[in-house]
Each structure stands twice: as structure tokens, then as C-alpha cells.
């Protein structure tokens, strides 16, 4: 079984997507066994999806979908808790003793049903329902 036990769907306000916060996020991965450099881990933000209430630029929120290890939990939680209005959902990555692959383990908004299947699309739907956020469609997406 993989050490990457969870999948994190993480959404941050554009105003909080600073170089400093990208650095902290990257260091959490690097310092907890990702086997990548901080520079490479910072690139995860380059693939973030953009969201806004209009569905057009400029982005108001950025979202990423990434795997995480148990060793990252404490540092990630502290980091995420420091960001106002961030949203996260954690699902099982592979079958686990208490959860099947893709089942919601935790979320910071009470959406979804713990132990039930929850996908990236479900997270985006939740953000639309709660905050009217839409994915910004750009060329090539």
C-alpha cells in the first residue's frame, strides 16, 4: 500500500496565493518525504484551477487536487488553518481499514457524507452551491 494515503482537494483565495504561502506549502511536502525539491513542489500551484463567481478572469480562488502522506497532516492542518476562508476535502487514496478508495474522510465545511464517495467534481459542485464559484474555462482546458 502507498504512503500517499489521502487525496486533498484544496481551495485558497487568490489573495492568499502568495509566493510565501506557495513556499510553505512546498516545504511541507519536501520536509515530509515527498522526495522532491522545494522548487519542484512549488510547481504544484502552477496547475491550480482558477475559479470565480462569473466564470471569467480574474480568478478569485485557486484549487488543487493532490496526494498527501500521513506525516504531512499536522503541518498541513496548521498551514490551512492559517488561511481564512480556505476549503479542503480529504478522501481515501486506495482502500483503507475504515474507508474505501475515494470516500470522504474529512472536510472543513461539513459537506458530503463521511465514508461516502466524494470526487473533485463533488468539491467543485459544493463550491458552486455555497459560494457561486465556477471554473474559469481557458484555452486548452
C-alpha positions in Angstrom: 0.0 0.0 0.0 1.2 3.5 -0.8 2.4 6.0 1.8 0.2 8.6 0.0 -3.0 7.6 1.9 -5.1 10.7 1.2 -6.2 12.9 -1.6 -6.6 16.5 -0.8 -8.8 18.9 -2.7 -7.7 22.3 -1.5 -9.0 25.7 -2.4 -7.4 29.0 -1.5 -8.5 32.6 -2.1 -6.4 34.3 -4.8 -5.4 37.0 -2.3 -3.8 34.2 -0.1 -2.0 32.6 -3.0 1.2 34.4 -2.3 4.8 33.4 -3.0 5.3 32.9 0.7 2.3 30.6 1.0 3.4 28.6 -2.0 6.8 28.2 -0.3 5.3 27.0 2.9 3.1 24.5 1.1 6.0 23.2 -0.9 8.2 22.9 2.2 5.5 20.8 3.9 5.8 18.2 1.1 9.6 18.4 0.9 10.1 18.1 4.7 7.8 15.1 4.9 9.2 12.6 2.4 7.9 13.7 -1.0 11.5 13.1 -2.4 11.2 16.3 -4.4 12.9 19.7 -4.1 11.1 22.7 -2.8 11.4 24.2 -6.2 9.7 21.2 -7.8 7.0 21.1 -5.1 6.2 24.8 -5.6 5.2 23.9 -9.2 2.1 22.1 -7.9 0.4 25.5 -7.7 1.2 26.1 -11.4 -1.5 23.5 -12.3 -4.1 25.0 -10.0 -7.6 25.5 -11.5 -9.0 29.0 -11.4 -12.4 29.8 -10.1 -14.5 33.0 -10.0 -18.2 33.8 -9.4 -18.5 35.0 -13.0 -16.6 32.1 -14.6 -14.2 34.6 -16.1 -10.9 36.0 -15.2 -9.6 37.3 -12.8 -9.5 34.3 -10.6 -10.9 34.7 -7.0 -9.9 31.2 -5.9 -7.3 28.6 -6.9 -7.8 24.9 -6.4 -5.5 21.9 -6.4 -6.0 18.2 -6.2 -3.0 16.4 -4.7 -2.0 13.3 -2.8 -0.7 13.6 0.8 1.0 11.4 3.3 0.1 10.9 7.0 3.3 12.6 8.0 2.1 15.8 6.4 -1.1 16.0 8.3 -0.1 18.2 11.3 1.8 20.7 9.2 -0.8 20.9 6.5 -3.6 21.4 9.1 -1.7 24.2 10.7 -1.0 25.9 7.4 -4.6 25.5 6.1 -6.0 26.8 9.5 -3.9 30.0 8.9 -5.7 30.8 5.7 -9.1 32.5 6.1 -12.0 31.0 4.0 -9.9 28.2 2.6 -11.7 25.0 1.8 -10.5 21.5 1.9 -11.7 17.9 1.5 -9.7 14.8 2.2 -10.6 11.4 0.6 -9.1 8.0 0.9 -6.4 7.2 -1.7 -6.8 3.4 -2.0 -8.8 1.1 0.2 -8.0 1.6 3.9 -9.2 -0.1 7.1 -12.1 2.4 7.7 -12.6 3.9 4.2 -12.9 2.6 0.7 -10.9 4.3 -2.1 -12.4 7.7 -2.9 -14.5 8.0 0.2 -14.7 11.3 2.1 -12.7 11.2 5.3 -12.9 14.8 6.4 -13.8 18.3 5.2 -13.7 21.7 6.8 -17.2 22.7 5.8 -19.3 19.7 6.8 -20.3 19.0 3.1 -20.5 15.5 1.8 -21.1 12.4 3.9 -18.1 11.0 5.7 -17.5 7.5 4.4 -19.3 8.1 1.1 -17.7 8.5 -2.3 -16.6 12.1 -2.9 -14.8 13.4 -6.1 -13.1 16.5 -7.3 -16.3 17.2 -9.2 -18.2 17.0 -6.0 -15.9 19.5 -4.4 -16.4 21.9 -7.3 -20.1 21.5 -7.1 -20.0 22.2 -3.4 -18.1 25.5 -4.0 -20.6 26.4 -6.7 -23.6 25.8 -4.3 -22.1 27.5 -1.4 -20.1 30.4 -2.9 -21.3 30.5 -6.6 -17.7 29.7 -7.7 -17.3 28.4 -11.3 -14.3 27.0 -13.0 -12.8 29.5 -15.4 -12.5 27.8 -18.7 -9.4 28.8 -20.6 -8.0 27.6 -23.9 -6.6 24.1 -23.6 -8.9 23.1 -20.7 
